[in-house]
Amino acid sequence: MRRKKISALIPQRNGVGYWPGEYADRNRAVANQRLSGSNARWKWTTEYNCRSIAETAMYRVKQLFGGSLTPRDYDCQVAEALAMVRALNKMTKAGMLESIRIA
């Protein structure tokens, strides 16, 4: 992971301890979590919640439309993925209630 200059961003369980050896990224995540005080606050400070929302959206797309793209051409795959997302947005909008603010 050091060669690629990436770091682990994995939520830790409550009450987790440090690991010895070459787990510096994990130990750093544990230390940050302890400094912030809770998992919820750690997720907001590291913007993990954005990742969580994106993963949930992709799960919904895969459940509704299947887990794979059928075309072999990359541009066609992009078009198919955009069509899936557009369809999901229309279905979501159709299922939402209209709310009107009452004075």
Secondary structure, DSSP 8 states (H G I E B T S, - for coil): -TTTT--------TT-----SS-HHHHHHHHHHHHH-SHHHHHHHTTHHHHHHHHHHHHHHHHHH-SS---SSHHHHHHHHHHHHHHHHHHHHHHS-------
